Amino acid sequence: MPPPVEIRLLGPGDEPAVLAAPELFDHPPTPEATRRFLADRIHHLFFAFDPGGRAVGFVSGVETTHPDKGTEMFLYELSVAEPARRRGIATALVAALEALARERGCYGMWTGTEDDNVAARRTYARAGASESPAGITLDWRFA
């Protein structure tokens, strides 16, 4: 049974919906970054809204293109509010991003997570992902 939510792809003009749901993000979204994200044609943000219109989850994706590989979808972040978890919302959000990736001609989709993030790994597996051998993530941090 599908989750009792509306999953909607946001775009320019939907900034108020994003800014009204800071609890879903690691840090409160800023108006300028939200505007830039929603305005960029290769950035994608799906929100899940409960029947009362409250945002209860999101998934973001970014298309990445390389000259010798084509375009793939990077699942940037997935979040579901604690009270709405374990209802299939995360899996439905990932499926929506996958459908968009296919529609836009991406050859695949990928994401990363921590070894001990069992909930995320199970969600991605339910959505059809398979795990690749472990790799190492290297970061450059700019202030």
Order of alpha helices (4+ residues) and beta strands (2+ residues): beta-alpha-alpha-beta-beta-beta-alpha-beta-alpha
